């Protein structure tokens, strides 16, 4: 896997390390990035499920035809 080197504010990294409960800045930043990606995937899945439900509701015939 390719590696990328970036500069971050030390206070931000320390705060992430404390919140994540890790002692290594590399691990802390990787956890944050992985969590961000996972949240994005969960959001996409919820939106897709909601859209699918709406499509099903729109194609269902109405019960109140008379």
NUNU-248233 format. One record per residue (C-alpha): residue in one letter; x, y, z. Coordinates in Angstrom, 3 decimals. Example, Ala and Ser with C-alpha at 12.3 -4.5 7.8 and 13.67 -1.06 7.14 Angstrom:
2
{'a', {12.300, -4.500, 7.800}};
{'s', {13.670, -1.060, 7.140}};
This chain:
66
{'x', {0.000, 0.000, 0.000}};
{'x', {1.303, 3.450, -0.871}};
{'x', {2.041, 5.815, 1.995}};
{'x', {1.428, 9.555, 2.154}};
{'x', {3.226, 11.970, 4.448}};
{'x', {1.301, 15.046, 5.635}};
{'x', {1.727, 17.709, 8.284}};
{'x', {-0.949, 18.120, 10.941}};
{'x', {-1.391, 20.409, 13.911}};
{'x', {0.126, 18.538, 16.865}};
{'x', {-2.727, 19.552, 19.185}};
{'x', {-5.266, 17.997, 16.800}};
{'x', {-3.328, 14.768, 16.632}};
{'x', {-2.939, 14.573, 20.410}};
{'x', {-6.670, 15.169, 20.868}};
{'x', {-7.485, 12.401, 18.387}};
{'x', {-5.033, 10.084, 20.129}};
{'x', {-6.755, 10.717, 23.472}};
{'x', {-10.268, 10.304, 22.052}};
{'x', {-9.337, 7.155, 20.127}};
{'x', {-7.329, 5.710, 23.001}};
{'x', {-4.233, 5.074, 20.925}};
{'x', {-0.644, 5.997, 21.665}};
{'x', {0.587, 6.393, 18.119}};
{'x', {-0.180, 9.435, 15.915}};
{'x', {-0.164, 7.282, 12.760}};
{'x', {-2.771, 4.912, 14.200}};
{'x', {-4.911, 7.805, 15.442}};
{'x', {-5.057, 9.480, 12.041}};
{'x', {-5.739, 6.171, 10.277}};
{'x', {-8.628, 5.483, 12.680}};
{'x', {-10.160, 8.870, 11.943}};
{'x', {-9.885, 8.404, 8.190}};
{'x', {-11.272, 4.859, 8.323}};
{'x', {-14.165, 6.023, 10.522}};
{'x', {-14.922, 8.863, 8.088}};
{'x', {-15.013, 6.436, 5.167}};
{'x', {-17.196, 3.958, 7.073}};
{'x', {-19.662, 6.717, 7.963}};
{'x', {-19.842, 7.698, 4.316}};
{'x', {-20.614, 4.118, 3.324}};
{'x', {-23.305, 3.833, 6.003}};
{'x', {-24.869, 7.094, 4.836}};
{'x', {-24.869, 5.901, 1.223}};
{'x', {-26.540, 2.650, 2.291}};
{'x', {-29.256, 4.478, 4.272}};
{'x', {-29.972, 6.850, 1.389}};
{'x', {-30.142, 3.971, -1.085}};
{'x', {-32.519, 2.044, 1.188}};
{'x', {-34.724, 5.110, 1.656}};
{'x', {-34.804, 5.762, -2.091}};
{'x', {-35.672, 2.104, -2.756}};
{'x', {-38.557, 2.299, -0.277}};
{'x', {-39.858, 5.459, -1.967}};
{'x', {-39.699, 3.806, -5.398}};
{'x', {-41.611, 0.798, -4.065}};
{'x', {-44.268, 3.080, -2.549}};
{'x', {-44.636, 5.004, -5.808}};
{'x', {-45.114, 1.857, -7.904}};
{'x', {-47.580, 0.220, -5.486}};
{'x', {-51.203, 0.627, -6.668}};
{'x', {-53.469, 2.712, -4.490}};
{'x', {-55.999, 0.846, -2.339}};
{'x', {-58.564, 3.643, -2.518}};
{'x', {-59.778, 3.311, -6.090}};
{'x', {-63.455, 3.172, -6.374}};
